[in-house]
Amino acid sequence: MSDIQTEKLEYFEREIMNRVQAESDAIRTETQRMKDEALEQEKARLYDELYNDIQAQVAQIRKETAGEIAHETQQMKQALYRQREQYLAELLAEARVELASFCKSGQYEEFLLGRVRSLARDWPMDGSVIKLRADDIGYDAKIRELYPGCTVEADDAAVPIGGVVLVNRARGVEIDLSLGAALAQQKDWFYHNSHFMLEDASTQEGQG
């Protein structure tokens, strides 16, 4: 490879890494604004925008260098994959803190009992066990009043954040209305709706 080609590759590599760094800084700044916005919409917007920008860069670079940057492109995808995972972890950690704060608020009791009411309405079964956090065991009497015949059980492993889980072993039924389950669903939603498909980068990362 000629010196000119080498210089071009080095230039484009610097440009790619500068852009990745700039996007990373922008994402971190944007996270602070997301507290007062709908989490689902903001995540989709950020990653659609990031995806479009990076795809445009990759297409232009491939056109100008005629395939000489395959290795650099793979490195960029791996860096973006790691950035996505880090950003998602930060979002979920922040959401977990917000949910923990909600569980200490005056609105939490109505939320919790509302979940029990829905279970009593939709899943009335003898022998049901309603699991909740040890911190919520004080709602025992109210829960048994709303769902007659149930057993209330403290289980921090099944309900680490808040909410309730109904288990009926005789019927083989488990209904998870906990906040932890809702948070996990948000993670799944993000992976399915971010349109940021980097599976190849994640599977090949160990080969680089």
N, C-alpha and C positions, 0 to 999 in steps of 0.2 A: 504494500500500500504506500502511495506517495506521501511526502510530507504535507502536501496541500490537503489530501484526503484526511490524513490524521488530524490536522488542525481543524478541519470542518467537523469531524466527529467529536473532538474535544469541545469545540464551541457549542455544538448542539447538546452535548451531555451537560455542559454547564447551564445552558438555557433550560433544559428539562429540570435539572435539580433546583435551579432558582425558582422555577414555576411551582414545583412541588412544595418548596419551602414557603413560597408566598401563599399558596392555597392552604397550607397547614396553619399559617399565622391567621389567615382570614377566618378559617373554621373555628379556631380557638376564640377569636374575638366575637364571632357570631353566637357562640354558645351562651355568652352572657345575656344576649338579647332574647334568647329563646325561652327564658323562664316565664314570660308573660304571653307567650304565643302558643298556638296549638302544636303539640309536639309532632304529631303525624305530618302535618302540612310543612312544617319547617324542615324536618329531616328530608322529605321528598324534594323540596325546593333546593336545598343545599347540594344534595348529591346529583340531582338532575343537572344543575348548573356546572358542578365540578366535572361530571361525566362529559357533558358537551364540550367544555373547554379542552379537556385532555384529549378527547377523540379528535378534535379539530387539529390540535398540535401534532398528534401522531400521524394523521393523514398527510399533513403538509411536510413533515420531516421525511416520511417514507417516500413521498414523491420526489423531493429534492436530493435525497441521498441514494436512491435506487437500491434499496434493500441493504445498505451497508450498516444500518443501525439496529439490526435485529437484537443484538445483545443488549444495547442500551434501552431498547423498548421494553424488553423483559425485565430489566432492572427497575425501570420506572413503574411497571405494573406491580412488581413486588413491593416497592415503596408505597404505592397507593393502597395496596391491599393492607399493609401493616397500618397505614394511617387510618383507613376505614375502621379496622378493628379497634384501634386505640380510641378513635372518636366515639364509636358506638359504646365502648366500655365507659367512657366519661359520661355520655348521655344517660346510660342506665344507672350509673352510680349517683348522678344528680337526681334522677327520678326516684331512686330508692330513698334518698334523703328527704325529698318532698313528701313521699308517701309516709315515711316515719313521722314527719311533722304533722301530717293530716291525722294520723292515728292518735295524736295527743290533743287534737282540736275538739271543740264542742260539737262539730258536725259528725264526728266519727260514730257516735252511738247510733244516730239515726241511720247512717249508712249500714252499720253492722246489722241492726235489727231489720232493716229493709231487706238485706240478703236472706235473713232467716225467714221473713215473711214469704219471699219468693220460693224458697225451698218448701215451706209448708203448703203453699198453693200448688206448686208444680210436681213435687216429689213427696207426697204424704205416704209414708211407709212405716209399718211397725218395726221396731228393732233398729231404728236409725241412730247413728252416732254423729253428732255435730262437733267437729274439732275446731278449736280456736287457740289463740296465743294464751300463754299463762297469764299475761297482763290483762286479758279480757275475761278471765274466769268470773269476774264479778257480775257479768251479764247472765250468769247461769240461770237464775230464776226467770228472768224476762224471756230468755230463749226457750226454756221449757214451757212457758206459758204460750208463746207463739207457735211452737211445734210440740203439741201434746204427745207424750209417750217417748220422746227422744232422750238420749243420754248425751250430756255435754262433757267433753273431754278436752283438757289442755294438752296441746301437742305443738310445741314450737318448731319441731322439725317439719311437720306438715304445713304449718301456717307461720312462717318466719316473720312476716311483716304485719299482716292484719287480714280481716275478713274471716270467712268460714269455709270449711270443707265438710260435705255430708258423705258419710260412708254407711252403706248397708250391705254387709257381707252376705246375708241370706239371699238378697236379690242380685248380688254382684254389681252394685251401683256405687259409683263415686262421682260426686259433683263438686268441682273445685271452683268456689267463688271467692278465693283469696286474692289479695292484692299482689302476692307473689306470682300467681298464675297470670294475672292481667299484665304484669310487667314482662313475663316471658312471651306473652302473645305480642306485645309491642316489638320485641326483638325479632320474632318471626316475621311480623309485618314489615319491618325495615328490610330484612334480607330479601323478601319477595317483591318489594315495591321500590327499592332504591335504583333499580336498573343499572347497578354498578357491578357488572358481572366480571369477576376476577378469579373464577375458579381455577383457571389454568395457572395463574400466578401463585395461588395458594398451594396447589399440588406440586408445582415445579420449584418452589422456593428452596426446598432442601437439596435440589440438584445443582443450584448455582454455585 
